[in-house]
């Protein structure tokens, strides 16, 4: 049984297997920290790939991070700047990730 019961993005329930998604892509941050990771179904994780999620999803992660123990050097302001820097330096003109499997919720 999976510890995580639903996908962070599409809310698909009862995941038998889940992926860990880097909200700000690993290709940009090159590390895995709990503040930047969410459970995702295979469809969402593979279709998101190395895109940034739409800001509404990022904001939910920022809110969630208030409730979890994060890196001692973490701050909301720093993480929001990292998102903006990634947008400017890495993401380019690609579309933001928006789940297309929301009908599975």
C-alpha positions in Angstrom: 0.0 0.0 0.0 1.3 3.4 -0.9 1.9 6.0 1.7 0.6 8.7 -0.6 -3.0 8.2 -1.6 -3.4 10.8 -4.3 -1.5 12.7 -7.0 -0.6 16.2 -6.0 -1.5 17.6 -9.4 -4.6 15.7 -10.6 -5.8 14.3 -7.3 -6.1 10.8 -8.7 -6.8 8.6 -5.7 -5.5 5.2 -4.6 -2.1 5.3 -6.3 -0.6 1.8 -6.2 2.6 3.3 -7.4 3.6 6.9 -7.4 6.5 9.0 -8.6 8.2 11.8 -6.7 8.1 14.9 -8.8 10.5 17.9 -8.4 8.2 20.9 -8.5 11.1 23.1 -9.7 12.7 20.6 -12.2 15.7 18.6 -11.1 17.5 19.7 -14.3 17.5 23.2 -12.8 18.1 22.6 -9.1 20.2 19.4 -9.2 19.1 18.2 -5.8 16.2 16.5 -4.1 14.8 18.3 -1.0 11.4 17.6 0.6 10.3 21.2 0.1 10.5 20.7 -3.7 9.0 17.3 -4.0 5.4 16.1 -4.3 3.8 12.7 -5.0 2.6 12.4 -8.6 0.8 9.8 -10.7 2.8 8.4 -13.6 0.8 10.3 -16.1 1.4 13.7 -14.5 5.0 13.1 -13.7 5.9 12.0 -17.2 3.9 14.7 -18.9 5.3 17.4 -16.6 8.8 16.3 -17.2 11.1 19.3 -16.8 8.4 22.0 -17.0 7.5 24.3 -14.2 4.0 23.8 -12.9 1.4 26.5 -13.2 1.8 29.1 -10.4 -1.3 27.9 -8.6 0.4 24.5 -8.0 3.6 26.1 -6.9 1.7 28.3 -4.4 0.1 25.1 -2.9 3.6 23.7 -2.4 4.7 26.9 -0.6 1.6 26.6 1.7 2.3 23.0 2.3 5.9 23.8 3.2 4.7 25.8 6.2 3.5 22.6 7.7 6.6 20.4 7.1 10.1 20.4 8.5 12.2 21.7 5.7 15.9 22.5 5.1 17.1 25.0 7.8 18.2 27.4 5.0 14.7 27.3 3.4 12.5 30.3 3.3 9.4 31.1 1.4 11.0 34.1 -0.2 14.1 32.1 -1.3 11.9 29.4 -2.8 9.7 31.9 -4.7 12.9 33.5 -6.0 14.1 30.1 -7.1 10.9 29.6 -9.1 11.2 33.0 -10.7 14.9 32.4 -11.5 14.0 29.0 -13.1 11.3 30.6 -15.1 13.7 33.3 -16.5 16.9 31.2 -16.8 15.7 27.7 -17.7 12.0 27.3 -18.5 11.9 29.8 -21.4 8.8 30.0 -23.5 7.6 26.5 -22.8 4.0 26.2 -21.5 3.5 25.6 -17.8 2.5 22.2 -16.7 -1.2 21.7 -16.1 -2.5 18.2 -15.5 -4.6 16.7 -18.3 -5.8 13.8 -16.1 -8.0 15.9 -13.8 -11.0 13.8 -14.9 -9.4 10.9 -12.9 -10.0 12.6 -9.5 
